Amino acid sequence: MTVTEKLRNLLKRDSLILAGGAHDAMTAQLVEQVGFELCVVTGAGTAVCRGYPDIGLLSMDEMVTNARYIAQAVNIPVIVDADNGYGNALNTQRTVRAFESAGVAGIHIEDQTWPKRCGHMTGKSVIPKNEMIQKIRAAKDAVNDKNFVLIARCDAYLVEGLESVLQRGDAYIDAGADMLFCEVADNLDHTRTIADHFKKRIPLLYNHSPSPMVPILTSKEVHEMGFKLDCFYAQPLLATAKATKETLQKIYETGDSKSVTSSLMPLDEVWEIGGLTMMRNLEKKYSAE
């Protein structure tokens, strides 16, 4: 079964789908190993790991390269943040083909202008609704695998308000989007309104962000509102950043690693994240001796 078929089958379930976030291949392998059936790749995390904030400084090629490493490292489906498609409708078609060839199961494309901003930053602006409609249509025309999932992300809430989100979402569904991702509602009543408006017509993605700009909810609450995907994009990135900084700080202050030994994963376990034993067995299988 292809990864796109796996994703489509997940979306047919009545239950909520939990998706673990990843910013690199190792994190994606951990997402799979702890039991998640879906991995979502954070655009913000991809940018941060290359030394930039999420303000549209990474190119399509950089995002696709990272996505390819991740998709090849796991057997579960991967959904990737494809920003705003990196240009107009024709650029969006190229973006779709590039990510599809990288082996991911789906992408989301947002209606922001370029350079874009993280969904949880102020200062965003959005393109006209009709322009986004054409980008969705172009993206659908570019898809080679009919099971590839195209997610339309609407960033209009902080720019134009709730009514614009509802109108844009209606239009994006009509244009052919397979799923809808409305980013970001800082009002729980508005979040419920968005879910009620769309949930019977299309699968909905919820960004379970640690940002103070979104309500703090449980996955049960997310499911009860009608969302299909509950995505934890940024938590692994933030945990990695915090643990790494604290570890380095202790080493810097003490001059040795004794104070951090108990908080480190054993090196042999790290090797096994990438499947060392399996690869050693393959070495023996294909040995010339």
N, C-alpha and C positions, 0 to 999 in steps of 0.2 A: 504494500500500500504506500502510495506517495505521501509526502508530508502535507501536501495540499488536501488530499483526501482525508487524512487524519484530522486536519483542522475542520473541514466541512462536517465530519462525523461528530466532532466535539460540539459544534454549533447546533446540531440536531438534538442534543440532550435537553431534557427539561431542567436539569440541575445547573447551578452556577459553576462556571469554569474559573478556577484560580490560575493566574499566570504569574510566574516568577520573573523578575527583571534581571537583565544582564547588560553589562557594559563591555565584556570581552568573552573570549571563548571559555576560559576557565570558570568564570562565573556561570555561564550557560550550562556547563557540565555539572556544576553543583546544583543548579536549578533542576536539572533532570534527575540527578542522583538522590535528591531528597524527596522526589515523588511528583513534582509538578508535571502536568501533561502538556503544558504550553509555556513557551519562553517568549518574553517581549523585550525588545532591545531599546534601551533608552537613548534618545538622541542627545539629551543633556549629558548623560554619562559618557557617551562616545566623545563628545566635545571636551569634557573635563579631563578625560584620560589622554587627550592630546594637547593639553595645556591651555584650553580656551573655555570661556563661559559659553553658555548656549545662546549665542546672539547671531547665528548665521555665518560663522566663520569657516565652517567645514564644507568641503566640496562634496558633490555626489560621489565621486570616486572614493573618497576617504570613507564615507558612510557605507558604500557597497563593499569595499574591501573588508571592513570590520564585520559586516553582516555575513560575508562569505566564510570567514574563519569560524564564526559562531554556528552557522548552519551546518558546516562540515563536522563540527565537534560533537553534535548531539543527534539523537534520533527522533526527538519530539519536534512538533512544528514550531517555527519561529516567525513572529510578527515584528516588523522593523519600522521605526519612525523614519519616514522619508521626507520629513520637513514639508515644504510646499511644492515638491516636485521639481525644485531648482529652476523655475522659470515659467514659461507659458505652456500652452497645451502641448506643443511639440516637444519641449523639454520634458514634460511630464511623461509623454510616451517613452522617451529614451530612459527615463528613470524607472518606469515599470519594467521595461525589458531587462535593464541592468540588474535590478533586484531579483527578478524572476530567475535569471540565469545564475544568480548567486546561490540559489537553492532555498530561499525563504518561502514560507507558505502564504504570506500576505504582508501588506504595508499599509500605513495610513498616511494620507496626504491632507494637509491643512489649508485653510483659506486665508492664510496670512500673506502679507506682502513680503518682499525680500529687501533687506535682510530680516529674517524672522526673529522672534524672541521665544524663549521658553514659555510654555503655557502659563506658568506661575510667576511671570514677570509683568510689570506694568509697562506701558509704552508701546504696546502692540498696535498694529493696524491691519485691516483686512481688505482683501480685494473685493470688487463688486460681485454680488451673488451670481450674475450671469457668466462672469469670467470663470468662476469656480465650477459652474455647471459644465462648461465646455471642457475644462480640465478633467473632470470626472468622465465625461463621454470619451475624451481622447484616451484616457487611461484604460477604460474598458475595451476600447478598440485595439489597444496595444497588447493586451493579455494573450498569451499563447495557450496556457493551461486554463481550461474553463473553471477549474476548482480553485485557482488563485484568488485570494480574498482581498478585495479593495475596500479599505475603510476610509470614509470621508470624515475628516476631523473639522469641527466648527469652532473657531476661536472668537466668535463675535460677541460672546457674553459680556466681557469686560469693556468692549469697544462700543457696541450698539445696543446691548441689553437683551432681555429675555425674549421679547417678541421677534427680534431679528433671528435669534437662534432657532426658534420654531419655524419661521418662514424659510430660512436657509436649509434647515434639516429636511423639510418637506421637499424642497427643490433638489437636494442632493440624492434623496431616495428616488425621486422620479428620474434623475439622470443616470441611475444604475448602480449606485453604491451598494455594496454587499453588507455593510455594517456602518453604524454611526457612532462617532466619538465626539461628544460635546464638551469642550474645555473652555472654561472652568466655571462652576457655579459656587459662589461663596455663601449661598443662601439655601438652606435645606428645603424650604418650601419650593423654591425654584428648581432645585434638583428633582424633586418629586414631579413637578409640572412637566419638566423635560421628559422624564421617564414615562409618565402617563400618556404624553402626546405621541410618543414613538414606539413604545414597547410591543404593541400588537402588530406592528408593520415591518420591523427590522430588528436584528440583534443589536443590542446597545453595549458599548464598552465603557467601563467606569475606571478612571484613573485614580487608584487608591493612594493618592499622594500624601506624603507627610507635610506638605506645604500648609501653612496657616490659612491659605486662601480657599481651602475646601473644608467641608464638614468632616469631623472625625466620626467615622462609622465602622461598624462591624461588617464582615462579609454577609452575615445573615440579613442585615438591614439593606445592604446593596441588592441582594437577591430579591428581597420582598418588594423593593421598589420597581423591579422589573428588568434589571440589567442582566446581560448574558455573560459578559466577561468582567472579572474583577482583577485589575492589573496592578501589580506592585513593582512599578518601573524602577523607582529610585532608592528603595530601602537598602538593597545590597551595596549600591554605590556609597551611600552615606555611612553605612556600617564599616565598609572598607576604609573610607577616608578617616573616620574617627579612630579605628583601631590602629591604623598605620601611623597616624600622627602621634598617638599616645605611646606607641612602641618606640618610635624614633626619639620622642622626647625623653623617655626613661633611659634609653641608651646614651643619649647625649649628656644627660645629667650624671649618670653613674660611670660612664666610660666602659661598660661591659654589658653583656646580655643576660646576666644572672637574674636581674629583676623582672625580665619579661619571659623567661623560659616557660613558665606555666601557662602563659596565654598564647603560646605559639602552637600551631598544628605540627605534629611530627613530620619530618621531611619525607619519610616513606609514605605517609598518607597523602602528601601533596603530589608525589609522583603518581599515585593511584588515581587521582582525579582525572588525569589524562590517560589512564589505562596502561601503566607500565607493565604489569604482569601479562596482560593480553598481548602487548607488543613483543615482549620477550618470548612468549610462546610462538608468535608468528615468526620471529627470528629463527627459532629452532626448526619450525616447519619448513622454512624456505632456505635453510642452511645447505651449503654445497657439500658439507661433510657427511 
